[in-house]
Amino acid sequence: MHSMQRVSAAWSPWRSVRGWPQSLWGQALLIQSVSVLLIAGLVAGATHSVFAFELRSLGLPLDRLWFWCFPHVIVVSVWAKLANMPIWWRWIHAVFPPLVLLMQQVALPPSVYLAGFIISVTLYWSVHATRVPFYPSFPATWRALHRILEKHADDTPLRVLDIGSGLGDISLFLAKQRVHDSVMGIEIAPLPWAVSAVRSIFSGTSAHFVLGDYRQLDFGQQDVVFAYLSPAVMQAVWQKVCQEMQPGSLFISSEFPVPDKAADHIVFPAPGAPALYVYHR
Ligand SMILES: C[S@@+](CC[C@H](N)C(=O)[O-])C[C@H]1O[C@@H](n2cnc3c(N)ncnc32)[C@H](O)[C@@H]1O
């Protein structure tokens, strides 16, 4: 099992509840479904009970879905908080139900939903397993990373690996600036990988991109490993770095430091851009 899934399971007081899903998406599905059933029961009770008349005379729009959306959002948000789901999942819980109702009002053709579904699946391919979604880094981060490499090695060619390379921005930028380096990105989600692979063809650089899981890749051949992942995986990544990277090599993480390990340097690329945590092996 993935390390953060273990951590998340340990945090959750629901862990001891029989049938409580291990994965966050499983928990989200369960919370939403149970709440829908609960609210459906409330709707039936409120509209068919002896109190229905009184409730209507209070002006409550009992036959409007959006009215019932409020208690549903409250139930799922409170439950997600009690289950210690990460904050971004709580936002998804809160925003998803009203969004569904809103989209019902907008008569979009089914092909739009199909396209959205395909894009989401190929972009956020295995977030449920990796716990790392796609979001791009800042150009200030690429430039700061370039400066760190210049300081580390001047003109000496380096082997640089971006683990979770997304659309390939960082690798392409570095390969353009440092033409003697061998720059590689590895990405697990097919859509960003395909975009990066096509970009590399037209970039005129030697950067190349592999579709795969960095957890299966040996870091031993790399002089520099760069990561912009999530706090959920930093401990496991650091273990891999310690086991596989050679003395003298560098591990650099954007935004997310290694837990319980002081960075050798912290670089602040620009106001508003996340810090870079630099670790020497
Ligand atoms: C926050 S994005 C960073 C993208 C890029 N490095 C950048 O800085 O713009 C993290 C990326 O890591 C990818 N990823 C997550 N887990 C991965 C894994 N185990 N192996 C390869 N890629 C992974 C995600 O699909 C996502 O595209």
The ligand as an ORCA input file, in Angstrom:
! r2SCAN-3c Opt
* xyz 0 1
  C       2.377     18.959     -9.181
  S       2.583     18.205    -10.753
  C       4.181     18.846    -11.205
  C       4.401     18.866    -12.695
  C       5.796     19.360    -13.130
  N       6.878     18.674    -12.447
  C       5.922     20.823    -12.898
  O       6.645     21.186    -11.966
  O       5.296     21.622    -13.621
  C       2.962     16.516    -10.240
  C       2.918     15.520    -11.363
  O       3.438     14.283    -10.868
  C       2.749     13.221    -11.511
  N       2.925     12.029    -10.692
  C       2.373     11.787     -9.492
  N       2.785     10.609     -9.009
  C       3.620     10.090     -9.942
  C       4.361      8.876    -10.018
  N       4.321      7.993     -9.023
  N       5.147      8.669    -11.100
  C       5.198      9.601    -12.093
  N       4.508     10.746    -12.082
  C       3.732     10.995    -11.012
  C       1.316     13.736    -11.594
  O       0.576     13.061    -12.584
  C       1.535     15.221    -11.914
  O       1.533     15.439    -13.291
*
